[in-house]
Structures are given as structure tokens and as C-alpha cells.
């Protein structure tokens, strides 16, 4: 891949999301859609399928989903479901729905009935991360593996799983290297560009995704790096699946630098690797249950409240230090209880590091961007 082509290819896959999966489907591959950071992509890839993380369209109103779902369900879930009903993912051979919250759990049968895909699997992910829960989840992944073997018509061997684990670990290492280029003052890659890379990467087979990320690294490294102080606020955004550049455009349009994220399509999935274990499923279960930092998973870290906060959010302090963050924006979708319940403790923890915090709760839609823009701009004006 020529050095000058990577970001152009990112733009293509960002603007035409799923276009590569559609091409692969036409070439005879089976495409499996999945929701959330808990989709076990290693197993799907080991089975010979192409995993595709689903996203909605924030610029398009929901016109079909509300006939089948309550309007108080997660706006992200409703929007993605609406896109699926409109045929955006008509090339899917199946879908994997990991249990993460009530909006995924209670709407799974609605998805399954209305989409009528050849393959459907609901993944029973526990909320605790103790030893019995990891053992239980390992068994759950074993059931999923057998289900995929039947659908794909082939055995998934431990060697298949080990190769997939290594491929995704390499992918994560490459993405972390790209993230490191945001530590510069100013960062070598903008928040808008990074958002596009994250979205494009989750739409590709793992090897193609890794190749694309490495191409972006080569291209971005050719930019001139500066050093010294800057008066621009260095912002970190925290939330779930923010898969559109609109928020990044607002932040950077206000003169700030979006230098880090803690999103479920960003650092939450790219920092933790899968450990190489004798039983690959055990290593995969350990990663998704204990290492992927989601508010729906309770990870106890000690006997006191402060120790538990450190176990849940200590890595965020490390990000703040490493990327020189001095402002944080917590963006939560309406009706998202898991993320909403976490906000008071998370906000207090971040503020204890000396970083100013803005908390926003809004829609998965560009229709409300006016009020979001006003609040972000007012917040950034207060940051020295």
C-alpha cells in the first residue's frame, strides 16, 4: 500500500461503511454482523467468516424501527436496527448478539424475528468477572464455537483459534502504535481522522484492517512533529460507540485537540490483548470479561470504594498522563443505564486528577448537534 493511499482508503471505508464486506460476500464469504465490544471476533474469524461490527446512520431519522421497539430503548440500538430493516446490511449471513444491557437482551428476539437471517446467536455474557464467571463464559464461548462449526460446515481447531488470536493481537498492537502518535504536541493525527480510522478498521477482515492501520502510521509519521507548550485544550472523550466524526469536528472546530478516547470502538478494545493459553477459549473469555473495561462488567479491585474505583478507572489516569489530557468529555446516549449509572463515580475520579469534565447525555443522531455544540464550545472556553 503506497504511503499516500492509506487515509484516502480510510475515507472510502468510512463513507461507504460495509462496502468491503459486501465485496467479500459477493466473492463467496460468509459475513457475520455483531453488536458491541463484546463480539468475540477471534472465534468468528477462526471459523472462516468475516466479522462486521454494525453501526447506524446518525444523519438519518428512525422511520422503521419504532414500529417494533419501544422508543425508550437505546437510541443506538434502535438506529442500527432501523438501518438493518432498511436493507443496509442485506448481505449478512448471520448475526451475533452479545448480552451487554437490557436493550440488547430484551430486543434480541425482535432482531432475530424481523431480520430472518440464516444464522443467529445470542451470547450469554455474565456481568461479574470472578473465577466462576470466567469459567462459565468459557463454556458459553464453547457453545458458540460449536454453533458456528455447524453453520460454517467446518471444525474450528485450537490452531485456528490461536492464529486468529495472534492476528487480532497484532491488529491491536498496530492501533496502539497509531494512538501513540497522538501524544505529540500537536498530535500527528487529528481526532476526526482517528475516528474515521477506528470506524474503517472495524469494517474489515483483521489482516486487511492491520494493513490499513500500518499504512496510516507510515503516512502520518511523515508529518512534521512539533514540541513545546500549547494553549489548545487537549481533550479525551469517553463513552460507548461514537462512530461518527460529528463530535470530533465540534471539538476540533472549537480550537481544541482531541488526543485520546475511552470508547468501545477505540481504546477499550485496542488496549487489552488475548493471552496465549493452552485453551484458547479461556484466554478469549479472560480478555472480554476482565480486560475490556465496560460499565456492564463489575470488576472488584479491593475492599474499599477507592480501591474499586482504581480497578475500574485507574487506566484512565494513565491515559490522562500519557496523552497530556486537560479536559474530558463524557458522552452518554439517552436511556443508557449502565453508562449513566457510572457517571458520578467516573466524573469524580477524573476530576480528582485535576482534569475538568463535561458530562453530556444526548441522542445517537446529528439532529441534536446544535445544543451539543453550544455546550462543548462553552466548556472548552473555560479550559486554560
N, C-alpha and C positions, 0 to 999 in steps of 0.2 A: 504493500500500500504506500504510494508516494506521500511524503510528509505533508503536502499541501491539500490532500484529499480528505483527511480524517474528519475535520469539523464540517466539511460540506456533506459528508456521508451521515454524520450525526444529524444535521438539519433535515436530511431526507427521511431518516427513520423516525425522527421526532414529529415531523409534519405529516408523514403518512404512516402513522403508527400501525404496526402489524403487517406492513407490506411485505416484509421478508418472510414472515410466517405464511402468508398467502402463497408466495412463490414456492416455498418448500412443500406446502400442501399440494400444489399442482404437480410437483415433482414426485409425489407418492409418499411423502412423510405424514405421520400422524401428529396432529397438533393438539396439545392439552393445555387448556386455559386454567389459571389458578388465581385465587384471590389472596392477598396479604403476604406479609413477610414470612409467614409460617408454611408456605407451599414448599414441600420437600423436593426441590428441583433436582437434587442429586439422583433420587430414585427414578424420577421421570426420565431424566437423560440416560441413566443406566438401562432403562427399558427400551431405548431406541426411539423415544418420542421427542418432540420439540416442545419444551415448556414455554408458555407465553403468559406473562403477568398481565391481567386485564386492567384497563383504565377506562374512564368515562370520557365525556366531552364537556368541559366546563363552559363552553360557549354555546351549547345547545340546550334549550329547555327540555325538561322531562315531560313527555307527552303520552307515553305508553305505560311506563312502569307503575304509575299511580293507580291504574286500573287493577293491579294485582298486589300492591304493597301499601301498607299504611304510610301516610305522609310524614309520620314522626319517626320512621326508620332512618337509619344513617343516610344522609344525602349522597355520600359517595357510593354506597351500595345501590341506592335507587338509580343513580345516574349510570353506573356501569350496567345494571340490569336493563335500563332503558336503551342503552346503546346496543346491547345484545338483542333485544326484541326488535330493534330497527335493522338488524342484519349486519351490523358492523363486524361481528365475529362468526359469520355464517360458514367459515371454513374450519371451525373447531370440530375435532372428533370426540372430544370429551372435556370434562372439567373436574377439577379437584377443589373442594371447598373445605379448608381447614376451619375448625371451630376456634373462634377468637373472641367473639362477643355475641350478644343476643341478635344483632342484625344479621350476622352470618348464620348463626344456629337456627333461628326461627324462620328464616326465609329460604333455607336450603331446598326444601321441598317445592317452593314456588319456582325457583330457578329450574330445578330438575324437570318439573311437570311442563313448564312453558317452553323450555328450550328443546326438550326431547332429543338430547344428544345420545349417540351410541354408547358413550361411557360416562358414568357419573360416580364420584366417590366423595363421601363426607368423611373428613379426617377428624377423629375424636381427640383433640389436643387438650391435655389437662392444664389446669391453672396453677398448680403447685410445681415446684422444682426440686422436691426432695427425692431421695433414692427410690422409694416405691413408685413415684410418678414417672421418673425416668425409665424404670423397668417397664411400667405399664405402656408408656409411649413407644418404647422399643417394640413391644408386642403389636401395638397399633400399626406401626410402620411395617411390620412383618405381614399383617393382614393386607395393607395397601399394596405391598410388593406382590403378593400372590394374586391380588385382583388385577394388577397391571399385567402380570405374566399371562393371565387368562385372556385379557383383552388384546394384548400385543402378539400373542401366539408364540412366545419365546420365554426361555428361562432367564432370569436376572441373576447372574452369578456374583459371588463376592468380588471377583476380579472386575466385573462390570461396574460394581458399586465403587470399588477402590479407584478405578480410572476416573469415574465421574467426580468423586470427592476431590481428587488431585486437580482435575480441570477447574472445578469451582474455587478451590483454594488459590490456584494461580490467578483466576479471574479477580478474586478479592485482593490479592497482593498487588495486581496491576492497578486496580481502582484506588487502593490506599496510596500508591505512589503518585497517582494523579492528584489526589486530595492534598498530598504534601506540597504541591506547587501553589496551593492557596495560602501557605504560611508566609509567602513573600509580602513585602510592603512596597507597592500594592501587590495583590495576588496575580499570578501569571495567567490564571483563567478566571473569568467572571462568574458570578453566581448564575446568570442567565445561561451562559454556555454550559456550566456544570449541570444545571437542571436538565438541559437537553441531552447531555451525555448519559445521565442516570436513566432517563426515560428510554433513550435509544438502546442502551445496554440491556434493559430488561425485556426487550422485544426480540432478541437474537439468540440463536444457539450459543452455548457457552464459549466455544472456541472462536466463533465469529465476534462475539462480544469482547473477548480478551484482545483479539487482534485490533479491533476498533479502538479500545481504550489505549493500547500501546501506541497506536498511530496518533491519537490525540496528544499523548505525552510527548512524542517526538516533535509534533507541530508546535505545542505550547512552549516547550523548552527553548525554542528558537527566539522567543520574545525576550526583549531586554528586561532584565531584573533591576530593580532599584532598591536602595536601602535607606534607612533613616526613618525619622518620625513622620507621621501623617496625621492630619487633623480630621480625616474622614472616619466616622464610626465604623468599627469592624463588627459585623453582625453575624450572629448564629441563629438559625431558625430551627424550631423544634415542633414536631407534630407527626402526623401519620403519613398518608400517601398524598403529598403535594406534587402532582405530576404535570404541572403547567408552569410556564415561566412568568405568569402574571404577577405573582407576589415578588419574585426576584426583580422584575422590571421596576416595580414600585420602589423597592428598597434602593436599588442602584440608581434609579432616576432621581432619588432624593439626595444623591451625593454620597451615600454610604457604600461600603464594600461588604458584600455577602461572602464571607470567608469560610463558613462551616455550617453543617446541618446536623441535626439528630432526627432524621426522617426514616420511615420504614422502607423507603426505596433508596436510601442513602447510607449514612454511616452505620445505622442499626444493622444492616445486613452485610456490609462490607468489612467491618472490623473483626467479627468473630469467624474463625475458620472451623472446619471439622477436624477433630483429632483423628489420627490414624489409629484404629483399634482393630483387634482381632475379629470382632464382629462389626462390620461397617455400619450396620443399622444402629448399634449402640452409640457410636460416635456421632452419627447424624442426630439421634434423639437428644444427646447431650447438648449439641450446639443449639438446636431450635428451642429447647426448653430452658437451658440455663444461661446461654451466652447471648442470644438475641434479646435485647432489652426492650420489652414491650410492657405496657401498663397492665395487660391482661394476665401476666405471669407474675406470681408472687415469689420473689427471691429474698428470703430472710438472711441477714448477714450478721446477726449478733443478738444480744439480749436487750439492747436499748433502742430507743427510737432513732437516736443519732447514728448508731451502727447500722441499722436497717436503711436509713437514708444514704449512708455512704455506699452500701452494697448496691442500691438502686441507681444512684446518681453520681457516684464518685468519678466515673469515666467522663462525665460532662465537665467536671472541674479540669480534668486533664486536657480536654479539647479546648477549653477556655484559655488555658495557659499556653498550649502549643500553638494555637492559631491567633493568639493575641486578641481575643474577643473582649469587647467592652460594652456590648449591647446584645440582648437576646429577645427574640420574638417567639412566643408560644402561640401556635395557631391550631385551634381545635375545631373540628366540624361540629355543627349543631347536633344535638341528641346523642353525642358520643360519650356515654357514661364512663367507660374505662379511662379515656384520656382526661375527661373533665374532672373525675374524682382525684386524679393525680396532681392537678394543677396547684393547689395550695402548698403541698409539700415541695413540689418541684420548684415553684416560684421562690419560696423561702430559701431553698438550698442554693439556687443560683445567685440570689441577692446576697447571700452570706459570703460569696466570693468577691463582692464589690461590683458586680455587673448589674446594670439596670435592665429591667424586664418589662416587656409589654405583653399582656395576655389578650388574645383575640379569639372570639368564637363566631364562626360565620359559616356560610354555605360552601358547597363544592360547586361553585358557579361564578362566572365573571359578572353576573347581573348585579352583584352587591359590591363590586370593587370600589365604587366611589367612596363609600363610608370607610372601607378598609384603608384606602389610600390616605384619607384625611387623618386617620388615627396613627398610621405608620409615620407619616411626614411630621406630625406634631411630636411624636415620641422621639424621632431622630433629631429634631431641633434641640432637644434637651440634653443630648449626649455631647460631651466635650470632645 
